[in-house]
Amino acid sequence: MKPIPAFVSISIIILVTAAATLPAFSEEIPDIADIRLLRKMGMHEQARNFLLTLKNDSSTSESLLRQAYAELATIAWLTGGEAQAMEAAREALERFYDIEIDIQEHPGEVAAIFETLRRSMFSPVSIASDPPGANVRIDGKRMGNSPLSGLLLPPGVHELKITMVDFNDESRTIIVEKGKSNEYSVSLEPIGSAASKYGLGFGIEAGIAVESLSYANQGGNFMGFGEIDSREVSPRITGGVFVQMMRNDRGGVLIGARYADYGERVKIDGFRAYEIQHHSLVFSSLFKYYLSEKPKLFLIAGPEASMILSSRLSPDGGGKTLDIDEFVKNNQLLLDIGAGIEFQLGGNGAGLSVQYAIGMLDMKDMDSYELVNYKPRELRVTGFYLFY
């Protein structure tokens, strides 16, 4: 056996002396290499205390935290045997499912415990791409190049991203199921490809809208009933269908049709309230732009054309509902702007948007004192579902 060099012996003596005098939870935490040296010297309790301090410190980096978990599992094996090591390894895998055990620094038995637990806790996953050879990342970590098989992931939701030079990035949410063979295949589109990605969505593009109107002849006689004294916004239901044509992962066009009920409550001559309803069919051509990939936040804007199907005037407190179609002949061109968020559900999408539409131009006018030149205002919250 070779003699230990003098400078190594002095270093060990200094380290042991310092470690023995430090309190169990000192603010001065040694480097992870020094903590590992304490473990190798048999000072397990001192090393464990430092590691627990690192583990419970919210400022500890992820890289250092992974090493701390591996060290704690090794100390558990050294001091408590396989059962305690299994418990420590399980906790480590629940925090970092892809934690790696360096067999140069840790006993092979500890690495085997991690591997055994990984196979029992996680599910196999295979990733393929067309064309093959793409870079695969799962939850932000590079896993290798496609095709990949035998990956072990914890059951649940994961973010998959596949990239390749000269091809558009492809990102999606995958759901790994326990006890099943989870296989995923992704086709990449060449950059500049003329092909568009079509997404068919069926609303209920359903939502709640707050409607209000304004009139060019406000204060004038309202169809012989009297003058409009006050108005109140009124909640209505809206919904429809649309086709989404995505040019790429960032932007596309939505073309759709929906029902809207433009109207409000008004008081005429200061005493009686009426509910005004304009049942309308609205055609839209909206541009959608994604601001971010995760979460998928987007802006939306574009023109809408509103065609009135029928108009009603209903008095509060009972009374006959009046058809006022003959007094309301003008259709509207509106500007729609809004924002929303979209979530991926398997290969499909769902989300919420908040949009505001304002009448910009009468497409037809009437030269009379009756209800003319009304300008709809609509603020709506809409839920949608997309089939890609």
Disulfide bonds with the S-S distance in Angstrom:
none
